[in-house]
Amino acid sequence: MTVTKNSKGLWDVQFYYKDYQGKNIKKHKRNFKTKKEAVEWAERFIAQQSHNLNMDFESFWQLYREDMSGRLRENTFRTKDYIVELKILPYFGKKKIADITAADIRRWQNSLIRQGYAPTYLKTIHNQLSAIFNYAVRYYDLPKNPCIQAGSMGRRNAQEMQFWTQEEFETFIEAVKDKPISYYAFMIMYWTGIRVGELLALTISDFDAEEKTLSITKSYQRINGKDVITEPKTSKSNRVITLPNFLAAEIEEYISKLYGMMPNDRMFVITKSYLEKEMIRGVRISGVKKIRLHDLRHSHASLLISKLGAQPNLVADRLGHEKIQTTLSVYSHLYPNQARNLADKLDELVDKSDEEEIDENAKQP
């Protein structure tokens, strides 16, 4: 490694490193403010290229970030960036990743818990750190993930799930009927269970009036003041939802009012923030209990399970869950009655069998 001062009075560093094929590659980096900064940068770079886990956590985060940024949805990675930069790097940034222990993780967890964050947020922060260590285990031969040994913090579902019954929704929807765009948006969300981003990405061409279906193929997000259309959350989120006749008629009526719109234009040129404000307004006017915008999705699932007895696989397909285990995990509390109904039907089968046996015996001389 050679470190020299250049004509600007700044420091340059030159060195060789081995690439993934074992070839020696020359690297030249210029204009560091101090000699120490130049040497530290070169050492980090060499450690990264050689998969040497003596690199500090911040250096490894940059490796992880470079590799994963193109594999995750933009908004997902922005959230990851925010959490790592503010909640993880200040604590672990300068520690060597190979030296971070379960005890270090516990101390970090306790420092966050004392700050009073919501349990769901604590869980999210912990999951981001664990994902980075899982990456180190899988691709950089870290022996184990210290987050697993330390245990998690927070809870995935910290609050009881909220949802509206059909009666509550019908009371609410009357309160927002004065604004057609709000009325039709909430109608679609409640009666289909689609996500907010999926609703806001809908185009006129996604609606098939003849087949009475909605095609979910994309998601809308507002990022840095720009409208961004991405792929749906998971591969299973790409789906075609069959609509009840009344909802298909409502959507057809709404589209008929969108004068001058092209097939690929968005049906709802509004934002999530607008819908949240409209939901608050509707709750205030109608007097129904307050729920979150996302809880309309839970309300639809509750309707399918409690009122229609829909099986988990059908609910999962309609909601676009990647795995049926997700459906069972999120809505398991709605299925006990279904289990009871199933047991009752088994009773009916046995009773019917007994009756048939009695009838047969009665016929015998």
Buried (B, 14 or more C-beta within 10 A) or exposed (E): EEBEEEEEEBBBBBBEBEEEEEEEEEBEBEEBEEBEEBBBBBBBBBBBBBEBBEBBBBBBBEBBBEEBEEEEBBBBBBBBBEBBEEBBBEBBBEBBBBEBEBEBBBEBBEEBEEEEBEBEBBBBBBBBBBBBBBBBBEEBEBEEBBBBEBEBBBEEEEEEBEBBBBEBBEBBBEBBEEBEBBBBBBBBBBBBBBBBBBBBBBBBEBBEEEEBBBBBBBBBBBEEEEEBBBEBBEEBBBBEBEBEEEBBEBBEEBBEEBEEBEEEEBBBEBBBEBBEEBBEBBBEBBEBEEBEBEBBBBBBBBBBBBEEEBBBEBBBBBBBBEEBEBBBEBBEEBBEEBEEEEEEEEEEEEEEEEEEEEEEEEEEE
